[in-house]
Amino acid sequence: MAEATEKLAQPRLQIALDTTDMPSALRPLNQAIDQIDVIECGTILIIAEGLKAVREIRALYPNKTILADVRIAEAGALIARNCFEAGANWVSVVAGASLTTVEQVVKVADEFGGEVQIELGEDYDADKARKWKELGAKHVIVHRSRDAEVAGTLKWGEDDIKRIKELHAMGFTVTVTGGVNVKDIPFFEGAPVGVIISGRGIVKADDPLAAATELKNTIRTVWPE
């Protein structure tokens, strides 16, 4: 008898707000919000506006999942606590952070009922990823580099699918990002993607709601329930 195929859940849609001020973040967010599952207060936005970005968006959308994409490298407990106190549900940690830092961030996340996301670089270490999972990290990001994407030198490939499947098998929710658009999404058919991030594709669109709706409809087509 053939083994039953795992039923894949539909990925959530995450908007990445990487603008340099709150008005330019809130305009597209407010328009597209009905199609958004996760709100990312991006690194650029938090550098520009501080954690007031998280606080203001939490006040506006108390029931949405919010990621503070602060890319923690050290001082994990302090940074994580500030993010969760501001209203974040998730915080991000760079893959190069020490296991001690990851452990500190997870400990604070547990205190707040939050979750930790590890942002992978171009180098992938499966053994280290297993240690992150053992420590309690729940999410990983697989991405194309923004710089390489702009240069046109980096494409999604079968190695990415293999990585996604391996990380999912470890128990992670896998997020994909890096200029993902409606034409890219079908490439991931059959892959256990948990979250798809769109930044400029929604934020810079003439009609952010229409752009987000097209992304959501494509997700529903590729991963039918």
C-alpha angles and dihedrals in degrees: 000000000000117000116257113258115241112253106236119218119227112263117248118241116238124192115213112213104199099154124129098240140029100249093057090048097046097047096066093032093055091048097047100035097108089066097040124099101174128030115208117202093205128222092251093050093049092048089052100040106017124222090318083088089065093042094050095046091046089053091051097044109027094169100048125098109249126197119202099207096202095141095221114215100166140346083058101167095049097046094043092050091052091051095048092045088054089057106267120148095194134029128194128231125192117243090238093062115112120259087244090059092048089050091051093050093048091050092055092043090055090052090057098036088249133137137232127229123197116210110215121216125211090280113074123201111187093189091055090047090056089053091052089054092049089053091053107261109150106188138048130188121220110192150163113240112257091222094048091045092053089048089052092233101115128064135174111262145170091277088064091053090049090050092049092051093047093050092046089052088056088058101260127137102234121217123195123204143157114108093325111182136173091272091055097049099075088058087071095054109140093016120118097242113166102186133017117202124210120181117157091019089071104019095051096039120115086230110028093185092053091048093050091045091053090051092049093047090051090050090052090051095049094043105032117189 
